[in-house]
Amino acid sequence: MPLLPMAVSADDVREAANIIKAAAQRTPVLTSTQANALTGASLFFKCENYQRIGAFKFRGAYNAISHLTPEQKKNGVV
């Protein structure tokens, strides 16, 4: 079965933010003068690796797991 593209609305983003707010840490946005000089651009790094568990994909994974049915949760998550 082919995967279909998902449309994400502003309401979806607000719902996800509400779901993860108790579990996710606010992480900094950092800059680097050296990276800016090397690229000739102003770069901003959202440091999701600063989550307590060090996982970059924490927010999306937490949100996805929160939408599993009880039956799906019985199967576990890898």
C-alpha positions as YAML, in Angstrom:
chain: A
units: angstrom
residues:
- id: 1
  name: MET
  ca: [0.00, 0.00, 0.00]
- id: 2
  name: PRO
  ca: [1.60, 3.33, -1.03]
- id: 3
  name: LEU
  ca: [1.94, 6.06, 1.55]
- id: 4
  name: LEU
  ca: [-0.21, 9.09, 0.95]
- id: 5
  name: PRO
  ca: [1.07, 12.61, 1.58]
- id: 6
  name: MET
  ca: [-0.21, 14.09, 4.82]
- id: 7
  name: ALA
  ca: [-1.67, 17.56, 4.99]
- id: 8
  name: VAL
  ca: [-0.86, 19.27, 8.29]
- id: 9
  name: SER
  ca: [-3.00, 22.19, 9.36]
- id: 10
  name: ALA
  ca: [-2.31, 24.94, 11.87]
- id: 11
  name: ASP
  ca: [-4.85, 23.25, 14.15]
- id: 12
  name: ASP
  ca: [-2.83, 20.00, 13.91]
- id: 13
  name: VAL
  ca: [0.28, 21.88, 15.03]
- id: 14
  name: ARG
  ca: [-1.56, 23.52, 17.92]
- id: 15
  name: GLU
  ca: [-2.99, 20.16, 19.03]
- id: 16
  name: ALA
  ca: [0.47, 18.54, 18.90]
- id: 17
  name: ALA
  ca: [1.98, 21.41, 20.89]
- id: 18
  name: ASN
  ca: [-0.68, 20.96, 23.56]
- id: 19
  name: ILE
  ca: [-0.09, 17.18, 23.71]
- id: 20
  name: ILE
  ca: [3.71, 17.39, 24.06]
- id: 21
  name: LYS
  ca: [4.01, 20.49, 26.27]
- id: 22
  name: ALA
  ca: [4.21, 18.51, 29.51]
- id: 23
  name: ALA
  ca: [6.86, 16.12, 28.17]
- id: 24
  name: ALA
  ca: [9.06, 18.24, 25.91]
- id: 25
  name: GLN
  ca: [11.64, 20.74, 27.10]
- id: 26
  name: ARG
  ca: [11.94, 24.12, 25.47]
- id: 27
  name: THR
  ca: [15.17, 23.99, 23.52]
- id: 28
  name: PRO
  ca: [17.35, 26.90, 22.41]
- id: 29
  name: VAL
  ca: [17.86, 28.32, 18.95]
- id: 30
  name: LEU
  ca: [21.58, 28.96, 18.53]
- id: 31
  name: THR
  ca: [23.71, 30.68, 15.94]
- id: 32
  name: SER
  ca: [27.32, 30.27, 14.91]
- id: 33
  name: THR
  ca: [29.47, 33.09, 13.57]
- id: 34
  name: GLN
  ca: [31.83, 30.50, 12.05]
- id: 35
  name: ALA
  ca: [29.02, 28.63, 10.25]
- id: 36
  name: ASN
  ca: [27.60, 31.96, 9.07]
- id: 37
  name: ALA
  ca: [31.01, 32.99, 7.69]
- id: 38
  name: LEU
  ca: [31.50, 29.65, 5.93]
- id: 39
  name: THR
  ca: [28.09, 29.75, 4.26]
- id: 40
  name: GLY
  ca: [27.65, 33.47, 3.74]
- id: 41
  name: ALA
  ca: [24.23, 33.17, 5.37]
- id: 42
  name: SER
  ca: [22.65, 33.64, 8.76]
- id: 43
  name: LEU
  ca: [22.03, 30.14, 10.13]
- id: 44
  name: PHE
  ca: [19.86, 29.24, 13.08]
- id: 45
  name: PHE
  ca: [20.08, 25.85, 14.80]
- id: 46
  name: LYS
  ca: [17.07, 24.52, 16.75]
- id: 47
  name: CYS
  ca: [18.80, 22.28, 19.27]
- id: 48
  name: GLU
  ca: [16.30, 19.46, 19.74]
- id: 49
  name: ASN
  ca: [19.21, 17.23, 20.73]
- id: 50
  name: TYR
  ca: [19.03, 19.10, 24.07]
- id: 51
  name: GLN
  ca: [15.85, 17.20, 24.97]
- id: 52
  name: ARG
  ca: [16.32, 15.25, 28.21]
- id: 53
  name: ILE
  ca: [16.64, 12.00, 26.27]
- id: 54
  name: GLY
  ca: [18.87, 13.58, 23.62]
- id: 55
  name: ALA
  ca: [16.53, 12.62, 20.80]
- id: 56
  name: PHE
  ca: [16.15, 14.94, 17.83]
- id: 57
  name: LYS
  ca: [12.80, 13.42, 16.80]
- id: 58
  name: PHE
  ca: [11.27, 13.45, 20.30]
- id: 59
  name: ARG
  ca: [8.41, 15.86, 19.62]
- id: 60
  name: GLY
  ca: [7.05, 14.05, 16.56]
- id: 61
  name: ALA
  ca: [7.51, 10.61, 18.08]
- id: 62
  name: TYR
  ca: [5.78, 11.61, 21.33]
- id: 63
  name: ASN
  ca: [2.88, 13.11, 19.41]
- id: 64
  name: ALA
  ca: [2.55, 10.04, 17.16]
- id: 65
  name: ILE
  ca: [2.62, 7.63, 20.10]
- id: 66
  name: SER
  ca: [-0.04, 9.68, 21.89]
- id: 67
  name: HIS
  ca: [-2.41, 8.97, 18.98]
- id: 68
  name: LEU
  ca: [-2.03, 5.17, 19.10]
- id: 69
  name: THR
  ca: [-5.08, 3.14, 20.01]
- id: 70
  name: PRO
  ca: [-4.94, 0.92, 23.11]
- id: 71
  name: GLU
  ca: [-4.66, -2.09, 20.78]
- id: 72
  name: GLN
  ca: [-1.71, -0.55, 18.92]
- id: 73
  name: LYS
  ca: [-0.01, 0.31, 22.22]
- id: 74
  name: LYS
  ca: [-0.21, -3.37, 23.25]
- id: 75
  name: ASN
  ca: [2.11, -4.18, 20.32]
- id: 76
  name: GLY
  ca: [4.77, -1.80, 21.64]
- id: 77
  name: VAL
  ca: [6.89, 0.80, 19.91]
- id: 78
  name: VAL
  ca: [10.40, 0.51, 18.52]
...
